[in-house]
């Protein structure tokens, strides 16, 4: 006997669940936070064209003159007080205008950056610039954050052809770094793609490309030393200088013609130029307490206003429902954008000011005093999400007395020593490399021995961590190094 079929029916159930809704307003807030000032200006120009209720705020000439006069007085005061002297005893927390704090907006919009979806990322740039191309290689090649900071400044010194025409020695002095370190760094960066980049002149640019092809022999070196003869078509003198016959010289010249005298030529559509800072910092005079002042770069930061007068006039003549709805939507959108821009400004200032506070020793004494710092530390101090700090510090630059830096260069992980002091993971890796470079060929250092040596310096690391760091530095094991040095 078969069982009866199940009864069909309907019933009403209540269920409670949580779901993250990425509203258009929140997506736009994230987009605004990721943009630098130049990209933001382009975005606002588009919004001004679309929304009739938005208008660009015009600078007040009187206010501008007063600001310039105040700047001049401040500069004179700084010179008089010798404010640029290294005086660590008088530094205070960075100062900036507090402004308003618009966190939420009506109609489901939210301009707060404190509760964003950590996984939501959008990339605004589709074309890679020379700076981006070289910076990617910089991060892959160098683990030490100090090397990355130095490398970023060298990248910004390149001309449109990809040559480093400036003397790196003043750059080392500006950052308080040993010139030997800059020389070693530059030698490594000359191996970056495109080949020939960072050369001081045409001769070195061609030499780098020939060296990569294993074609830089003695005659070719002589040819590069006498490029003036090649330009003057004095082939007989050139052949004598190189010590080769006419046929061999023609082959050498053909090889030269196959090289690229402008290694950055493929990036010509994006002119290489020094990064424009989104945030500025300057030392305050001693008579106001010293320390640093952090502010947004007003020259590149666009300002917009909502034209309430125009809205009032037009709304009076709007009789149809669709016209009223359109005006209401545009007014809501304009108000939200102004508030979102204000929140963006306050967020960038908070992050920038805290970075300056944490890295005060670097700004006072030089790159050797760059301390370990993580985005999580900054986020905890300013009360924001770590992903927010990540967005703020990407593709944004700060102008400092030591140069222009991308905000992300100030971050590196830390290792806790036995005595409680923190050591940058990059500095520990550099120490491991130094130990191995200086090891006795007859007494190759094992990973266990490196652990003991680091422990003697107050750095506690597990053997597997040392092995991981060593492999990350592309250093072979002690067994392979012993074979290599024995051979």
WOCOR-V156041 format. One record per pair of residues at least 24 apart in sequence whose C-alpha atoms are under 6 Angstrom apart, sorted by sequence separation. I is the first residue (numbers start at 0). J is the second residue. D is the distance in Angstrom with one decimal. If there is no record, write none. Layout:
BEGIN
i = [I;I]
j = [J;J]
d = [D;D]
END
This chain:
BEGIN
i = [445;162;163;161;162;163;164;162;163;162;373;372;373;372;373;371;417;371;416;371;416;416;371;293;196;195;193;28;24;25;160;161;161;160;159;155;279;277;278;279;280;276;277;276;276;175;176;174;174;93;94;95;90;91;93;89;90;82;77;174;173;110;101;36;56;55;56;55;54;54;53;53;52;52;93;40;36;36;92;117;113;113;85;143;142;143;32;33;35]
j = [477;196;197;196;197;198;199;198;199;199;410;410;411;411;412;411;457;412;457;413;458;459;423;352;262;262;262;110;108;109;261;262;263;263;271;273;397;396;397;398;399;396;397;397;398;365;366;365;366;291;292;293;289;290;292;289;290;284;284;401;401;339;338;277;302;302;303;303;303;304;304;305;305;306;352;301;299;300;356;386;383;384;363;425;425;426;343;390;395]
d = [5.4;5.9;4.8;5.0;4.9;5.8;5.3;5.1;5.1;5.7;5.3;4.8;5.9;5.2;6.0;5.1;5.3;5.6;5.3;5.1;4.6;5.9;4.9;5.9;5.8;5.7;5.7;5.6;5.1;5.8;4.7;5.8;4.9;5.0;5.3;5.1;5.6;5.4;4.6;4.8;5.5;4.6;5.9;4.9;5.3;4.3;6.0;5.1;5.8;4.8;4.7;5.6;5.7;4.5;5.1;5.8;4.0;5.9;5.2;5.9;5.8;4.9;6.0;5.8;5.5;6.0;5.2;4.4;5.6;5.4;5.8;4.9;5.7;5.2;5.6;5.7;5.9;5.5;6.0;5.5;5.1;5.5;5.6;4.2;5.3;5.9;5.8;5.4;5.5]
END
